[in-house]
């Protein structure tokens, strides 16, 4: 597992609160300054584009993992590109060799990546840390759902503790 390699899950939408993209850019710049390599979806779209640009501007290393059908959206200045045939393969390749998975505010795809990573960690198949940036309370409802699962016995407390929800970029950076 790469001790300086982070997978970042985030939005591909351009129609989101600018707060989320500002936080994404700040997080990536600070992670790069600490020597972390970023692995992401690697496109020009939405928050993925914001983090791609931030990594490029700070001279960091950025690996984009893209399914072949998204080739037209690849960010042009990635350090490396890994092509996959399916979205499932993409998720697997994104996590490969990372020390942590960071979910920024995102849509259903981000939620899918986050839940699958948490499931794999619960099963002992993902050894990295898992964090979701809860800026502006974005993940509050998800936190409530996880806590509800614990209260009903659907999720054990140890598995619930596999994911952290820092509320600020500063807290997130400190957790790395």
Backbone as JSON, one array per atom type, in Angstrom:
{
  "sequence": "XXXXXXXXXXXXXXXXXXXXXXXXXXXXXXXXXXXXXXXXXXXXXXXXXXXXXXXXXXXXXXXXXXXXXXXXXXXXXXXXXXXXXXXXXXXXXXXXXXXXXXXXXXXXXXXXXXXXXXXXXXXXXXXXXXXXXXXXXXXXXXXXXXXXXXXXXXXXXXXXXXXXXXXXXXXXXXXX",
  "N": [[0.85, -1.18, 0.0], [0.58, 2.2, -0.86], [2.12, 4.65, 1.03], [1.91, 7.33, 0.62], [-0.11, 7.93, -1.12], [-3.22, 8.93, -2.21], [-6.64, 8.19, -2.74], [-9.13, 10.05, -4.26], [-12.48, 10.7, -4.15], [-15.05, 12.34, -5.87], [-17.29, 14.95, -7.07], [-18.66, 15.09, -10.4], [-20.13, 17.04, -11.37], [-20.92, 20.28, -12.64], [-22.65, 21.98, -11.49], [-22.71, 22.72, -8.7], [-22.51, 23.86, -5.25], [-20.18, 26.44, -4.91], [-18.57, 26.4, -2.65], [-17.84, 23.74, -2.17], [-16.06, 23.14, -4.25], [-14.04, 25.02, -3.77], [-13.09, 24.06, -1.31], [-12.2, 21.55, -2.16], [-10.08, 22.23, -3.92], [-8.35, 23.52, -2.1], [-7.84, 21.38, -0.31], [-6.5, 19.52, -2.0], [-4.24, 20.99, -2.83], [-2.95, 21.31, -0.36], [-2.55, 18.63, 0.38], [-0.85, 17.78, -1.66], [1.35, 19.43, -1.07], [2.2, 18.19, 1.18], [3.34, 16.01, 0.12], [1.75, 14.01, -1.0], [0.54, 11.8, -3.48], [-2.04, 12.06, -5.82], [-4.89, 10.2, -6.66], [-7.51, 9.95, -8.87], [-10.74, 10.3, -10.52], [-9.98, 11.69, -12.76], [-10.98, 13.5, -14.74], [-12.07, 16.39, -16.7], [-14.34, 17.41, -15.71], [-16.53, 19.02, -13.41], [-15.86, 18.82, -9.9], [-13.8, 17.01, -10.17], [-12.33, 18.11, -12.26], [-11.52, 20.47, -11.02], [-9.81, 19.51, -8.99], [-7.92, 18.26, -10.59], [-6.79, 20.43, -11.95], [-5.75, 21.87, -9.76], [-3.79, 20.09, -8.77], [-2.08, 20.04, -10.95], [-1.27, 22.76, -11.01], [0.15, 22.99, -8.63], [2.24, 21.34, -9.07], [2.12, 18.66, -8.42], [1.79, 15.02, -8.32], [-0.49, 13.21, -10.27], [-2.71, 10.7, -10.84], [-4.99, 9.62, -13.13], [-7.91, 7.68, -13.35], [-9.76, 6.19, -15.72], [-12.67, 5.04, -17.41], [-12.75, 3.66, -20.67], [-14.84, 4.69, -22.23], [-15.05, 7.28, -21.42], [-13.06, 8.76, -22.46], [-12.89, 11.21, -23.88], [-13.17, 13.1, -21.91], [-10.9, 13.2, -20.38], [-8.52, 14.73, -18.29], [-6.06, 16.85, -19.58], [-3.44, 17.15, -18.53], [-2.62, 15.08, -16.8], [-0.48, 13.12, -14.68], [-0.32, 10.44, -15.13], [-2.36, 8.04, -16.81], [-4.77, 5.58, -16.29], [-6.5, 3.23, -18.01], [-9.73, 1.77, -18.03], [-12.22, -0.79, -18.52], [-14.74, -0.84, -17.41], [-16.94, 0.8, -15.03], [-16.88, -0.42, -12.54], [-14.4, -1.71, -12.54], [-12.88, 0.58, -12.68], [-13.3, 1.77, -10.11], [-12.05, -0.15, -8.49], [-9.38, 0.0, -9.42], [-8.84, 2.63, -8.74], [-8.67, 2.6, -5.93], [-6.52, 0.94, -5.52], [-3.44, 0.35, -4.02], [-3.5, 2.6, -2.34], [-3.22, 4.71, 0.59], [-5.25, 5.93, 1.84], [-8.72, 6.75, 1.49], [-10.49, 9.42, 0.31], [-13.47, 11.07, 0.41], [-14.92, 13.71, -1.16], [-17.52, 16.23, -1.13], [-20.08, 14.98, -3.17], [-22.0, 13.39, -5.81], [-24.26, 10.7, -6.58], [-22.51, 8.83, -7.67], [-20.16, 9.3, -6.23], [-21.08, 8.63, -3.69], [-21.55, 5.91, -4.1], [-18.9, 5.02, -4.54], [-17.8, 5.61, -2.04], [-19.38, 4.06, -0.23], [-18.89, 1.47, -1.2], [-16.14, 1.31, -0.71], [-16.09, 1.5, 2.09], [-17.49, -0.84, 2.7], [-15.67, -2.75, 1.7], [-13.52, -2.23, 3.44], [-14.69, -3.01, 5.87], [-14.85, -5.72, 5.38], [-12.23, -6.37, 5.42], [-10.77, -5.96, 3.12], [-9.91, -3.55, 2.13], [-7.31, -1.74, 3.19], [-6.77, 0.91, 3.84], [-7.3, 4.19, 5.36], [-10.49, 5.82, 5.76], [-12.17, 8.69, 4.84], [-14.59, 11.29, 4.86], [-15.22, 14.42, 3.69], [-16.99, 16.56, 5.52], [-17.91, 19.14, 4.97], [-19.76, 22.06, 5.53], [-21.8, 20.51, 6.51], [-22.4, 18.54, 4.66], [-22.36, 15.67, 4.63], [-24.05, 15.01, 6.75], [-26.61, 13.69, 6.75], [-25.9, 11.16, 5.81], [-24.23, 10.33, 7.87], [-26.14, 10.18, 9.9], [-27.64, 8.06, 8.86], [-25.76, 5.93, 8.94], [-25.4, 5.79, 11.73], [-28.0, 5.11, 12.46], [-28.09, 2.57, 11.31], [-26.28, 1.28, 13.0], [-27.72, 1.46, 15.41], [-29.82, -0.24, 14.88], [-28.64, -2.65, 14.65], [-27.72, -3.37, 12.17], [-25.24, -2.61, 11.37], [-22.11, -2.98, 12.78], [-20.49, -1.42, 15.6], [-17.69, -1.24, 15.45], [-17.23, -1.35, 12.69], [-18.53, 0.97, 11.93], [-16.78, 2.84, 12.92], [-14.79, 2.84, 11.07], [-14.88, 4.88, 9.28], [-14.32, 8.35, 9.02], [-15.46, 11.71, 9.58], [-14.38, 14.51, 8.95], [-14.9, 18.02, 9.46], [-13.73, 20.19, 8.33], [-11.24, 21.34, 5.96], [-8.78, 21.61, 7.18], [-9.0, 19.83, 9.41], [-9.23, 17.45, 7.96], [-6.76, 17.32, 6.59], [-5.1, 17.1, 8.83], [-5.75, 14.52, 9.62], [-4.51, 12.92, 7.81]],
  "CA": [[0.0, 0.0, 0.0], [1.35, 3.43, -0.93], [1.89, 5.47, 2.23], [1.75, 8.72, 0.2], [-1.01, 7.9, -2.28], [-4.61, 9.09, -1.77], [-7.7, 8.19, -3.73], [-10.1, 11.11, -3.98], [-13.77, 10.54, -4.81], [-15.69, 13.65, -5.87], [-18.35, 15.24, -8.02], [-18.4, 15.42, -11.81], [-21.13, 18.06, -11.73], [-20.53, 21.68, -12.64], [-23.76, 22.72, -10.9], [-22.71, 22.53, -7.25], [-22.13, 25.0, -4.44], [-18.75, 26.73, -5.06], [-17.89, 26.04, -1.4], [-17.27, 22.4, -2.28], [-14.89, 23.19, -5.13], [-12.97, 25.74, -3.06], [-12.53, 23.13, -0.33], [-11.48, 20.52, -2.91], [-8.81, 22.8, -4.36], [-7.5, 23.72, -0.92], [-7.41, 20.07, 0.18], [-5.52, 18.92, -2.91], [-2.99, 21.75, -2.74], [-2.29, 21.0, 0.92], [-2.11, 17.23, 0.34], [0.34, 17.76, -2.53], [2.44, 20.06, -0.34], [2.68, 17.19, 2.15], [3.97, 14.92, -0.62], [0.82, 12.96, -1.4], [0.13, 11.61, -4.87], [-3.5, 12.02, -5.9], [-5.53, 9.31, -7.63], [-8.91, 10.36, -8.97], [-11.4, 9.98, -11.78], [-9.13, 12.26, -13.78], [-11.63, 14.19, -15.86], [-12.15, 17.85, -16.68], [-15.7, 17.74, -15.28], [-16.87, 19.29, -12.02], [-14.81, 18.84, -8.89], [-12.65, 16.29, -10.71], [-11.54, 19.09, -13.0], [-10.93, 21.4, -10.05], [-8.64, 18.9, -8.35], [-6.91, 18.04, -11.63], [-6.11, 21.71, -12.17], [-5.0, 22.2, -8.54], [-2.59, 19.25, -8.72], [-1.19, 20.54, -12.0], [-0.73, 24.06, -10.61], [1.13, 22.86, -7.53], [3.32, 20.46, -9.49], [2.0, 17.35, -7.79], [1.58, 13.86, -9.17], [-1.92, 12.91, -10.33], [-3.07, 9.57, -11.68], [-6.41, 9.57, -13.45], [-8.42, 6.35, -13.7], [-10.93, 6.47, -16.55], [-13.15, 4.01, -18.33], [-12.48, 4.07, -22.06], [-15.94, 5.45, -22.8], [-14.95, 8.67, -20.96], [-11.77, 9.25, -22.96], [-12.98, 12.61, -24.31], [-13.21, 13.96, -20.75], [-9.65, 13.08, -19.63], [-7.78, 15.97, -18.06], [-4.9, 16.7, -20.45], [-2.13, 17.22, -17.87], [-2.44, 14.06, -15.77], [0.84, 12.49, -14.64], [-0.52, 9.12, -15.72], [-3.75, 7.64, -17.01], [-5.04, 4.14, -16.31], [-7.78, 3.01, -18.7], [-10.48, 0.58, -17.63], [-13.34, -1.11, -19.4], [-16.0, -0.65, -16.71], [-16.91, 1.65, -13.83], [-16.48, -1.27, -11.41], [-12.94, -1.84, -12.63], [-12.34, 1.9, -12.35], [-13.28, 1.92, -8.66], [-11.03, -1.05, -7.97], [-8.07, 0.57, -9.77], [-8.65, 3.88, -7.99], [-8.28, 2.28, -4.55], [-5.33, 0.1, -5.52], [-2.2, 0.93, -3.54], [-3.66, 3.87, -1.64], [-3.2, 4.66, 2.05], [-6.5, 6.51, 2.34], [-9.77, 7.14, 0.54], [-11.1, 10.68, 0.74], [-14.65, 11.46, -0.36], [-15.34, 15.1, -1.08], [-18.94, 16.26, -1.49], [-20.33, 14.48, -4.52], [-23.31, 12.82, -6.09], [-24.54, 9.27, -6.39], [-21.28, 8.09, -7.99], [-19.27, 9.44, -5.07], [-21.66, 7.81, -2.62], [-21.28, 4.52, -4.47], [-17.48, 4.76, -4.29], [-17.59, 5.67, -0.6], [-20.01, 2.91, 0.42], [-18.15, 0.27, -1.58], [-14.85, 1.32, 0.01], [-16.4, 1.18, 3.48], [-17.82, -2.27, 2.72], [-14.41, -3.49, 1.54], [-12.77, -2.09, 4.69], [-15.37, -3.86, 6.85], [-14.51, -7.11, 5.05], [-10.77, -6.53, 5.48], [-10.23, -5.95, 1.76], [-9.3, -2.25, 1.88], [-6.58, -1.45, 4.44], [-6.55, 2.34, 4.06], [-8.26, 4.98, 6.14], [-11.6, 6.36, 4.96], [-12.63, 9.97, 5.36], [-15.51, 12.04, 4.0], [-15.2, 15.82, 4.1], [-18.36, 16.96, 5.86], [-17.94, 20.61, 4.94], [-21.12, 22.59, 5.45], [-22.75, 19.46, 6.89], [-22.8, 17.79, 3.47], [-22.58, 14.25, 4.91], [-24.83, 14.82, 7.97], [-27.66, 12.67, 6.58], [-25.22, 9.87, 5.71], [-23.81, 10.02, 9.24], [-27.36, 9.75, 10.59], [-27.98, 6.73, 8.35], [-24.82, 4.96, 9.52], [-25.73, 5.66, 13.15], [-29.25, 4.35, 12.5], [-27.71, 1.17, 11.04], [-25.69, 0.76, 14.24], [-28.78, 1.33, 16.42], [-30.69, -1.37, 14.53], [-27.85, -3.87, 14.55], [-27.35, -3.64, 10.77], [-23.82, -2.28, 11.25], [-21.48, -3.03, 14.1], [-19.82, -0.18, 15.99], [-16.31, -1.26, 14.93], [-17.29, -1.01, 11.27], [-18.91, 2.39, 11.86], [-15.6, 3.63, 13.24], [-13.85, 2.78, 9.95], [-15.0, 6.1, 8.49], [-14.3, 9.61, 9.77], [-16.13, 12.81, 8.89], [-13.85, 15.83, 9.33], [-15.79, 19.1, 9.02], [-12.95, 21.23, 7.65], [-10.05, 20.87, 5.24], [-7.72, 21.52, 8.2], [-9.17, 18.55, 10.12], [-8.95, 16.38, 7.01], [-5.3, 17.28, 6.42], [-4.52, 16.58, 10.09], [-6.01, 13.08, 9.7], [-3.61, 12.19, 6.92]],
  "C": [[0.89, 1.24, 0.0], [1.07, 4.33, 0.26], [1.76, 6.96, 1.89], [0.84, 8.82, -1.02], [-2.45, 7.91, -1.78], [-5.55, 8.91, -2.95], [-8.73, 9.23, -3.29], [-11.35, 10.86, -4.82], [-14.47, 11.9, -4.75], [-16.67, 13.8, -7.02], [-17.84, 15.48, -9.44], [-19.36, 16.51, -12.28], [-20.52, 19.45, -11.7], [-21.55, 22.56, -11.92], [-23.84, 22.55, -9.39], [-22.29, 23.83, -6.55], [-20.61, 25.23, -4.58], [-17.93, 26.42, -3.8], [-17.18, 24.7, -1.53], [-16.03, 22.39, -3.17], [-13.74, 23.96, -4.51], [-12.28, 24.82, -2.06], [-11.71, 22.04, -1.03], [-10.11, 21.02, -3.36], [-7.85, 22.98, -3.21], [-6.97, 22.38, -0.4], [-6.3, 19.5, -0.7], [-4.19, 19.67, -2.85], [-2.23, 21.41, -1.46], [-1.8, 19.56, 0.97], [-0.85, 17.1, -0.53], [1.56, 18.35, -1.82], [3.02, 19.11, 0.71], [3.27, 15.96, 1.46], [3.06, 13.79, -1.04], [0.6, 12.97, -2.9], [-1.38, 11.45, -4.86], [-3.94, 11.04, -7.0], [-7.0, 9.73, -7.67], [-9.5, 9.88, -10.28], [-10.76, 10.64, -12.98], [-9.8, 12.97, -14.94], [-11.58, 15.7, -15.69], [-13.46, 18.32, -16.06], [-15.79, 18.0, -13.77], [-15.68, 19.37, -11.09], [-13.6, 18.05, -9.36], [-11.75, 17.23, -11.48], [-10.84, 20.08, -12.09], [-9.7, 20.77, -9.41], [-7.54, 18.61, -9.37], [-6.1, 19.32, -11.86], [-5.25, 22.09, -10.96], [-3.72, 21.37, -8.45], [-1.59, 19.74, -9.76], [-0.51, 21.83, -11.56], [0.31, 23.96, -9.5], [2.25, 21.88, -7.85], [3.29, 19.08, -8.86], [1.83, 16.24, -8.82], [0.11, 13.45, -9.09], [-2.17, 11.8, -11.33], [-4.58, 9.58, -11.88], [-6.8, 8.17, -13.89], [-9.74, 6.57, -14.44], [-11.36, 5.25, -17.35], [-13.0, 4.55, -19.76], [-13.61, 4.93, -22.65], [-15.94, 6.92, -22.35], [-13.68, 9.35, -21.47], [-11.8, 10.74, -23.31], [-12.95, 13.59, -23.15], [-11.91, 13.94, -19.93], [-8.98, 14.44, -19.48], [-6.44, 15.84, -18.79], [-3.54, 16.66, -19.76], [-1.98, 16.23, -16.72], [-1.01, 13.51, -15.82], [0.8, 11.13, -15.3], [-2.01, 8.86, -15.84], [-3.81, 6.12, -17.02], [-6.42, 3.98, -16.93], [-8.42, 1.73, -18.2], [-11.61, 0.36, -18.62], [-14.7, -0.82, -18.75], [-15.83, 0.3, -15.52], [-16.48, 0.83, -12.61], [-14.97, -1.45, -11.38], [-12.27, -0.51, -12.27], [-12.23, 2.08, -10.84], [-12.18, 1.08, -8.03], [-9.63, -0.47, -8.21], [-7.79, 1.86, -8.99], [-8.15, 3.61, -6.57], [-6.93, 1.6, -4.46], [-4.09, 0.87, -5.05], [-2.31, 2.25, -2.82], [-3.66, 3.67, -0.13], [-4.49, 5.2, 2.65], [-7.43, 6.81, 1.18], [-10.44, 8.37, 1.12], [-12.28, 10.97, -0.18], [-14.92, 12.93, -0.09], [-16.84, 15.12, -1.35], [-19.13, 15.85, -2.94], [-21.7, 13.86, -4.63], [-23.37, 11.33, -5.85], [-23.32, 8.41, -6.7], [-20.29, 8.13, -6.84], [-19.77, 8.6, -3.9], [-21.4, 6.33, -2.87], [-19.82, 4.16, -4.16], [-17.2, 4.69, -2.79], [-18.16, 4.44, 0.1], [-19.28, 1.62, 0.06], [-16.82, 0.18, -0.85], [-15.06, 0.97, 1.47], [-16.73, -0.3, 3.63], [-16.56, -3.11, 2.62], [-13.55, -3.4, 2.81], [-13.36, -2.97, 5.78], [-15.01, -5.32, 6.64], [-13.0, -7.37, 5.06], [-10.1, -6.5, 4.12], [-9.72, -4.58, 1.32], [-8.64, -1.83, 3.19], [-6.42, 0.03, 4.76], [-7.6, 2.97, 4.96], [-9.33, 5.52, 5.2], [-12.11, 7.62, 5.64], [-13.57, 10.62, 4.35], [-15.57, 13.46, 4.53], [-16.63, 16.32, 4.27], [-18.5, 18.48, 5.91], [-19.38, 21.1, 4.74], [-22.19, 21.57, 5.8], [-23.19, 18.56, 5.74], [-23.14, 16.33, 3.78], [-23.41, 13.99, 6.17], [-25.88, 13.71, 7.84], [-27.06, 11.27, 6.46], [-24.74, 9.4, 7.09], [-25.0, 9.5, 10.04], [-27.75, 8.33, 10.15], [-27.06, 5.67, 8.93], [-25.13, 4.73, 11.0], [-27.04, 4.9, 13.35], [-28.96, 2.87, 12.26], [-27.11, 0.54, 12.3], [-26.79, 0.51, 15.26], [-29.72, 0.16, 16.13], [-29.94, -2.69, 14.4], [-27.42, -4.23, 13.13], [-25.88, -3.36, 10.49], [-23.23, -2.31, 12.64], [-20.68, -1.75, 14.34], [-18.39, -0.12, 15.45], [-16.27, -0.88, 13.45], [-17.66, 0.46, 11.08], [-17.7, 3.29, 12.09], [-14.54, 3.59, 12.13], [-13.88, 4.05, 9.1], [-15.07, 7.32, 9.4], [-14.9, 10.71, 8.91], [-15.59, 14.16, 9.34], [-14.72, 16.93, 8.72], [-15.06, 20.2, 8.25], [-11.78, 20.59, 6.91], [-8.9, 20.69, 6.23], [-7.8, 20.19, 8.96], [-8.82, 17.37, 9.2], [-7.45, 16.23, 6.79], [-4.63, 16.69, 7.66], [-4.71, 15.08, 10.22], [-5.1, 12.27, 8.79], [-2.4, 11.79, 7.67]]
}
